[in-house]
Amino acid sequence: MSKEMISLETAQAIVLDHVLPTPPERIASWQAAGRPLAEDVVTDIDLAPYANSAMDGYAVRAADLAAAGESAPVVLEVIGHEAAGEVFEGAVGVGQTIRIMTGAPLPDGADAVVKYEIVEVLEGDGNEGSRVAFRHAVPVGNDVRRAGLEARAGDVVMRAGEVPSAAGVGLLASAGAAEVAVHTRPVVGIISIGSEIVDPTRVPRRGQIRDANASVLLAAAREAGAEPRFFGIVADDPVSIRELVMRAAAECDMVITSGGASSGDYDYVTALVAQEGEVLFDYISLRPGKAITFGMVRDVPFLGLSGNPAAAAVGFEMLARPAIRRMLGFSAGPRPVQLARIGHDVPKKQERRYYNRARLARDGETGELVVMEAKSQDSSLLGTLQHANCLVMVPEGRRGYAAGDAVPCVRIDIDEGTVL
């Protein structure tokens, strides 16, 4: 397959066209916070299920207080007391009121509540048998939460694709949804390719390097919401690589490798995908990490990333993360982009699109957003990405930026769908 350079947007569209939401599973509703629902949730009762008091105070007939004033208070007889969880079995008649607590059902006959602090107790302790005075008229429905205020029985309270917050799972519980359906976490297999790579527990000999990429990709997959699974380090041997990739494809919803994806003598990934499935692209207008292979291996999405750690991390951010979120049922698009003033010149030597590691902050004096790139954009360096909170994008057709330009910054520290 010839190496035709495609745009990042085209690559992203191809990847997303080849992944589907994972099958649903049922979990406790409180565990669904942060995960898109796989189906609509319908409430089985009205929310609120009955008219209730929004205040500690007195349940009254609004008509009884119509003539109340500072100089002509209306005096009512307290005939009962109702706390939350209790039900007053009688009815409030003319000239009567009951002491009511927040959340208690509005008794028959009453149509308003007056908060306790503005009611004057004339006789007794304010409870049953007391006489209390009201100096202000109130409208019908005053401090009353009506039945069905939030939803009626049979209403959809949360739709498929919506992501419950902590408050949202409380709404689900109120609707009787102790369990809800969410998409299963996709299992993402991670493989490190390279004869020079050794486990982080080993001290590398000359010519060897510790495997940093596996840790980066496992953590990134977990952060995206997947269930990552490490299949190990494999040497630059096509038979061994094929064996491990095929095992991962049989057990996972997606397979990601690092290393072995460029055009070197020992880079076997693209040929393997072509042999066992279909290569959909293998060359992207992207720096770092232009040599990225994506295809289908036995109907399983396969992504072959660069062996350079920062390039692998950026490639995951741009392609694997959106795919994982699609599998989880998220509908939000890419990470938010913010414009900021660049604090220095940014040269660009190549035509392909740059995503430079940088840190964005507000100027302490002016309050404007200022971004400064890492001093080195070497694709082997992870420390620059650790300290970055954004990627400065330099598009194709642009030869860089001058200090002071407003530049687009992809906020890798902020979730997709966030409005800045």
C-alpha positions as CSV (number, residue, x, y, z in Angstrom):
1,M,0.0,0.0,0.0
2,S,1.4,3.4,-1.0
3,K,1.8,5.8,1.8
4,E,-0.7,8.5,1.0
5,M,-0.7,11.3,3.6
6,I,-4.2,12.1,4.8
7,S,-5.5,14.8,7.1
8,L,-6.1,14.2,10.7
9,E,-9.8,14.9,10.3
10,T,-10.0,12.2,7.6
11,A,-8.2,9.7,9.8
12,Q,-10.5,10.5,12.7
13,A,-13.6,10.0,10.6
14,I,-12.2,6.7,9.3
15,V,-11.5,5.4,12.8
16,L,-15.0,6.5,14.1
17,D,-16.7,4.9,11.1
18,H,-15.2,1.6,12.2
19,V,-16.1,1.5,15.8
20,L,-19.5,0.9,17.4
21,P,-20.8,1.3,20.9
22,T,-20.2,-1.7,23.0
23,P,-23.1,-3.9,24.2
24,P,-25.0,-2.7,27.3
25,E,-24.6,-3.9,30.8
26,R,-26.7,-3.1,33.9
27,I,-25.0,-1.5,36.9
28,A,-26.2,0.3,40.0
29,S,-27.3,3.7,39.1
30,W,-24.8,5.4,41.4
31,Q,-22.0,3.7,39.5
32,A,-23.2,5.2,36.3
33,A,-21.9,8.7,37.1
34,G,-19.7,9.8,34.2
35,R,-20.8,7.1,31.8
36,P,-23.4,7.6,29.0
37,L,-26.7,5.7,29.4
38,A,-27.4,3.0,26.9
39,E,-31.1,3.4,27.1
40,D,-33.8,5.9,28.1
41,V,-34.9,5.9,31.8
42,V,-38.6,6.4,32.5
43,T,-39.9,7.4,35.9
44,D,-42.6,5.1,37.4
45,I,-44.0,7.9,39.6
46,D,-44.6,11.6,39.6
47,L,-41.5,13.6,40.7
48,A,-42.4,15.0,43.3
49,P,-45.0,12.2,44.0
50,Y,-47.2,14.6,46.0
51,A,-47.5,18.3,46.7
52,N,-45.2,19.1,49.7
53,S,-43.9,21.9,51.7
54,A,-40.8,23.7,50.6
55,M,-40.3,25.3,54.1
56,D,-40.8,24.6,57.8
57,G,-43.9,26.6,58.6
58,Y,-47.7,26.5,58.5
59,A,-50.0,25.0,55.9
60,V,-52.9,27.4,55.3
61,R,-55.8,28.3,53.0
62,A,-54.5,31.4,51.0
63,A,-58.1,32.8,51.1
64,D,-58.0,33.0,54.9
65,L,-55.0,35.4,54.7
66,A,-56.3,37.6,52.0
67,A,-57.1,40.5,54.4
68,A,-54.0,40.0,56.6
69,G,-51.9,43.1,57.3
70,E,-49.4,44.6,59.8
71,S,-52.2,46.4,61.7
72,A,-54.8,43.7,61.1
73,P,-53.3,40.2,61.5
74,V,-55.3,37.1,60.8
75,V,-55.3,34.6,63.7
76,L,-55.6,30.9,63.0
77,E,-56.0,27.8,65.2
78,V,-53.2,25.2,64.9
79,I,-55.0,21.8,64.6
80,G,-52.1,19.5,64.0
81,H,-48.4,18.9,63.3
82,E,-47.0,17.2,60.3
83,A,-43.3,16.2,59.9
84,A,-41.7,14.7,56.8
85,G,-42.7,11.1,56.5
86,E,-46.0,11.7,58.4
87,V,-49.4,12.3,56.9
88,F,-52.1,14.6,58.5
89,E,-55.3,12.6,58.1
90,G,-57.7,15.5,58.6
91,A,-58.3,18.6,56.5
92,V,-57.6,22.2,57.0
93,G,-60.8,24.2,57.4
94,V,-61.7,27.9,57.5
95,G,-59.7,29.6,60.3
96,Q,-57.3,26.6,60.7
97,T,-53.7,25.8,60.0
98,I,-51.2,23.0,60.8
99,R,-47.6,23.1,61.7
100,I,-45.7,21.5,58.7
101,M,-42.1,20.5,58.1
102,T,-40.1,20.7,54.9
103,G,-41.0,17.8,52.6
104,A,-44.2,16.9,54.4
105,P,-47.3,16.4,52.2
106,L,-49.6,19.4,51.9
107,P,-52.7,18.4,53.8
108,D,-56.2,18.4,52.3
109,G,-57.8,21.9,52.3
110,A,-54.5,23.8,52.4
111,D,-53.1,25.4,49.3
112,A,-50.1,27.4,50.6
113,V,-47.3,27.4,53.2
114,V,-46.1,30.3,55.3
115,K,-42.5,30.0,56.6
116,Y,-42.2,29.7,60.4
117,E,-40.0,32.8,60.8
118,I,-42.7,35.3,59.9
119,V,-45.5,33.7,61.9
120,E,-46.2,35.1,65.4
121,V,-47.2,32.5,68.1
122,L,-49.9,34.1,70.3
123,E,-50.7,31.1,72.5
124,G,-49.0,27.8,73.1
125,D,-45.8,26.5,71.7
126,G,-46.8,26.8,68.0
127,N,-47.9,23.3,67.6
128,E,-51.4,21.7,68.0
129,G,-53.6,23.7,70.3
130,S,-51.8,27.0,69.6
131,R,-53.0,30.2,68.1
132,V,-50.8,31.9,65.6
133,A,-51.0,35.3,63.8
134,F,-50.2,36.1,60.1
135,R,-49.6,39.7,59.0
136,H,-49.1,39.1,55.2
137,A,-51.3,37.6,52.5
138,V,-49.8,34.9,50.4
139,P,-50.7,33.5,46.9
140,V,-52.0,30.0,46.3
141,G,-49.0,27.7,45.9
142,N,-46.7,29.8,48.1
143,D,-43.7,27.7,49.2
144,V,-45.4,24.5,47.9
145,R,-43.6,22.0,45.6
146,R,-46.4,20.8,43.4
147,A,-46.8,17.1,42.5
148,G,-45.0,16.3,39.3
149,L,-42.8,19.4,39.5
150,E,-39.9,17.6,37.8
151,A,-41.6,14.9,35.9
152,R,-44.8,12.9,35.5
153,A,-45.1,9.2,35.7
154,G,-44.1,7.7,32.3
155,D,-41.9,10.7,31.4
156,V,-38.3,10.1,30.2
157,V,-36.1,11.6,32.9
158,M,-32.8,10.8,31.2
159,R,-32.2,9.8,27.6
160,A,-29.7,7.3,26.1
161,G,-26.4,9.0,25.6
162,E,-26.9,11.4,28.5
163,V,-24.1,11.3,31.0
164,P,-25.4,11.3,34.6
165,S,-23.6,13.5,37.2
166,A,-23.7,12.8,40.9
167,A,-27.0,14.8,41.0
168,G,-28.2,12.9,38.0
169,V,-27.9,9.5,39.6
170,G,-30.0,10.9,42.4
171,L,-32.6,11.8,39.8
172,L,-32.4,8.2,38.5
173,A,-32.9,6.8,42.0
174,S,-35.9,9.1,42.5
175,A,-37.4,7.7,39.3
176,G,-37.1,4.1,40.6
177,A,-34.0,3.2,38.5
178,A,-31.8,1.4,41.0
179,E,-30.0,0.0,38.0
180,V,-29.4,1.5,34.6
181,A,-27.9,0.3,31.3
182,V,-24.5,1.6,30.2
183,H,-22.1,0.5,27.5
184,T,-19.6,-2.0,28.8
185,R,-16.1,-0.7,29.1
186,P,-14.2,-1.7,25.9
187,V,-11.3,-4.0,26.4
188,V,-8.3,-2.4,24.8
189,G,-5.2,-4.6,24.2
190,I,-1.8,-2.9,24.4
191,I,1.3,-4.4,22.8
192,S,4.8,-2.9,22.8
193,I,6.9,-3.9,19.7
194,G,10.7,-3.7,19.6
195,S,13.7,-5.9,20.2
196,E,15.3,-3.0,22.1
197,I,12.5,-2.7,24.7
198,V,12.7,-4.2,28.2
199,D,10.4,-4.2,31.1
200,P,10.6,-1.2,33.5
201,T,11.8,-3.5,36.3
202,R,15.0,-4.2,34.4
203,V,18.1,-2.1,34.1
204,P,18.6,-1.6,30.3
205,R,21.8,-2.6,28.8
206,R,23.5,-0.6,26.0
207,G,21.1,-0.5,23.1
208,Q,18.1,-1.2,25.2
209,I,15.3,1.1,26.6
210,R,12.7,0.6,29.2
211,D,9.1,0.3,28.0
212,A,7.5,3.6,28.7
213,N,4.9,3.4,26.0
214,A,2.9,0.5,27.6
215,S,2.4,2.6,30.8
216,V,1.4,5.7,28.8
217,L,-1.1,3.8,26.7
218,L,-2.5,1.7,29.5
219,A,-3.1,4.8,31.6
220,A,-4.5,6.8,28.7
221,A,-6.9,4.0,27.8
222,R,-8.1,3.7,31.4
223,E,-8.5,7.5,31.6
224,A,-10.6,7.4,28.5
225,G,-12.9,4.9,30.2
226,A,-11.6,1.6,28.7
227,E,-10.5,-1.6,30.4
228,P,-6.8,-1.8,29.3
229,R,-5.1,-5.1,29.1
230,F,-1.3,-5.5,28.5
231,F,-0.3,-8.3,26.2
232,G,3.4,-7.8,26.7
233,I,6.6,-6.8,24.8
234,V,7.4,-8.5,21.6
235,A,10.6,-8.5,19.6
236,D,10.9,-7.4,16.0
237,D,9.9,-10.8,14.6
238,P,6.9,-11.0,12.2
239,V,5.8,-14.4,13.5
240,S,5.9,-13.4,17.1
241,I,4.2,-10.1,16.4
242,R,1.4,-11.8,14.4
243,E,0.8,-14.4,17.2
244,L,0.5,-11.7,19.9
245,V,-1.7,-9.3,17.8
246,M,-4.0,-12.1,16.8
247,R,-4.4,-13.3,20.4
248,A,-5.2,-9.7,21.4
249,A,-7.7,-9.3,18.6
250,A,-9.5,-12.4,19.7
251,E,-9.8,-11.1,23.3
252,C,-10.3,-7.4,22.9
253,D,-12.6,-4.7,21.4
254,M,-9.6,-2.8,20.1
255,V,-5.9,-3.5,19.7
256,I,-3.2,-0.8,20.0
257,T,0.5,-1.4,19.4
258,S,3.4,1.0,19.7
259,G,6.5,0.6,17.6
260,G,6.9,-1.2,14.3
261,A,4.6,1.2,12.4
262,S,7.1,3.3,10.3
263,S,9.0,2.4,7.1
264,G,12.1,0.9,8.7
265,D,13.5,-2.5,7.8
266,Y,12.0,-4.1,10.9
267,D,8.6,-2.4,10.9
268,Y,6.0,-5.2,10.3
269,V,2.7,-3.7,11.5
270,T,1.3,-2.4,8.3
271,A,2.1,-5.6,6.4
272,L,0.5,-7.7,9.2
273,V,-2.7,-5.7,9.1
274,A,-2.8,-6.0,5.3
275,Q,-2.3,-9.8,5.5
276,E,-4.9,-10.4,8.3
277,G,-7.4,-7.7,7.5
278,E,-7.6,-4.3,5.8
279,V,-5.3,-1.3,6.1
280,L,-7.4,1.9,6.1
281,F,-4.6,4.4,6.4
282,D,-0.9,4.4,7.4
283,Y,0.3,8.0,7.0
284,I,-1.2,11.1,8.6
285,S,-0.5,14.8,8.3
286,L,0.6,14.9,12.0
287,R,3.6,15.9,14.0
288,P,4.6,14.1,16.1
289,G,3.6,10.6,14.8
290,K,2.8,10.7,11.1
291,A,3.4,7.0,10.7
292,I,0.2,5.6,12.2
293,T,-1.5,2.5,10.9
294,F,-5.2,1.9,11.3
295,G,-7.2,-1.0,10.0
296,M,-9.3,-3.9,10.8
297,V,-7.9,-7.2,12.0
298,R,-10.5,-10.0,12.0
299,D,-13.2,-7.2,12.3
300,V,-11.4,-5.7,15.3
301,P,-10.1,-2.1,15.1
302,F,-6.3,-2.0,15.1
303,L,-4.2,1.1,15.7
304,G,-0.4,1.0,15.2
305,L,1.2,4.0,16.9
306,S,4.8,5.3,16.7
307,G,7.4,3.9,19.0
308,N,8.5,7.4,20.1
309,P,6.7,7.9,23.4
310,A,5.4,11.5,22.9
311,A,4.3,10.6,19.4
312,A,2.5,7.5,20.7
313,A,0.8,9.6,23.3
314,V,-0.4,12.3,20.8
315,G,-1.5,9.6,18.4
316,F,-3.6,8.0,21.1
317,E,-5.1,11.4,22.1
318,M,-6.1,12.2,18.5
319,L,-7.3,8.7,17.4
320,A,-7.7,6.1,20.1
321,R,-9.4,8.3,22.7
322,P,-12.2,9.4,20.4
323,A,-12.7,5.8,19.4
324,I,-12.9,4.6,23.0
325,R,-15.4,7.3,23.8
326,R,-17.5,6.4,20.8
327,M,-17.5,2.8,22.1
328,L,-18.7,4.0,25.5
329,G,-21.6,5.9,23.9
330,F,-20.3,9.4,24.3
331,S,-21.6,11.9,21.7
332,A,-19.3,14.9,22.5
333,G,-16.8,15.7,19.8
334,P,-13.1,16.5,20.2
335,R,-11.3,18.2,23.1
336,P,-12.1,21.9,23.5
337,V,-9.9,24.4,21.6
338,Q,-9.0,27.8,23.1
339,L,-7.3,30.7,21.5
340,A,-4.3,32.1,23.4
341,R,-1.5,34.6,22.7
342,I,1.7,32.8,21.9
343,G,4.6,34.1,23.9
344,H,7.3,33.4,21.3
345,D,7.9,32.7,17.7
346,V,7.0,29.2,16.5
347,P,8.9,28.0,13.4
348,K,7.5,25.3,11.2
349,K,9.7,23.4,8.7
350,Q,7.4,20.8,7.5
351,E,4.1,20.9,5.6
352,R,2.2,18.5,7.9
353,R,0.2,19.7,10.8
354,Y,2.0,20.3,14.1
355,Y,0.6,19.6,17.6
356,N,3.3,21.1,19.9
357,R,3.3,20.4,23.6
358,A,2.7,23.6,25.5
359,R,1.3,25.1,28.7
360,L,-1.4,27.7,28.8
361,A,-2.0,30.1,31.7
362,R,-3.5,33.5,32.4
363,D,-1.2,36.5,32.6
364,G,-1.2,37.7,36.2
365,E,-1.5,41.4,35.2
366,T,-3.7,41.4,32.1
367,G,-5.7,38.3,32.7
368,E,-5.3,37.2,29.1
369,L,-4.5,33.7,28.1
370,V,-0.8,33.2,27.2
371,V,0.7,29.9,25.9
372,M,4.3,28.9,26.0
373,E,5.6,25.8,24.2
374,A,8.0,23.3,25.7
375,K,11.6,24.1,24.8
376,S,12.0,20.8,23.0
377,Q,9.4,19.1,20.9
378,D,11.5,15.9,20.5
379,S,9.1,13.0,20.1
380,S,11.1,10.8,22.5
381,L,10.4,13.2,25.5
382,L,7.6,12.5,27.9
383,G,8.4,15.1,30.5
384,T,7.3,17.9,28.1
385,L,3.9,16.2,27.9
386,Q,3.7,15.7,31.6
387,H,4.0,19.4,32.1
388,A,1.7,20.4,29.2
389,N,-2.0,21.2,29.5
390,C,-2.5,21.8,25.8
391,L,-1.2,21.2,22.3
392,V,-0.6,24.2,20.1
393,M,-1.9,23.4,16.6
394,V,0.0,24.8,13.6
395,P,-2.1,23.8,10.5
396,E,-0.9,22.7,7.1
397,G,-0.2,25.7,4.8
398,R,1.1,27.8,7.7
399,R,4.8,28.4,8.2
400,G,4.6,28.9,12.0
401,Y,3.5,31.8,14.3
402,A,5.0,35.0,15.4
403,A,5.1,36.0,19.1
404,G,1.8,37.7,20.0
405,D,-0.3,35.7,17.5
406,A,-3.5,34.2,18.7
407,V,-3.1,30.5,18.3
408,P,-5.4,27.5,18.7
409,C,-4.7,25.3,21.8
410,V,-6.2,21.9,22.1
411,R,-7.0,21.5,25.9
412,I,-5.8,18.0,26.7
413,D,-6.6,18.7,30.4
414,I,-10.3,19.3,29.8
415,D,-13.0,16.8,28.9
416,E,-14.7,16.8,25.5
417,G,-17.9,18.8,25.3
418,T,-16.8,21.4,27.9
419,V,-17.7,24.9,27.0
420,L,-14.9,27.3,27.7
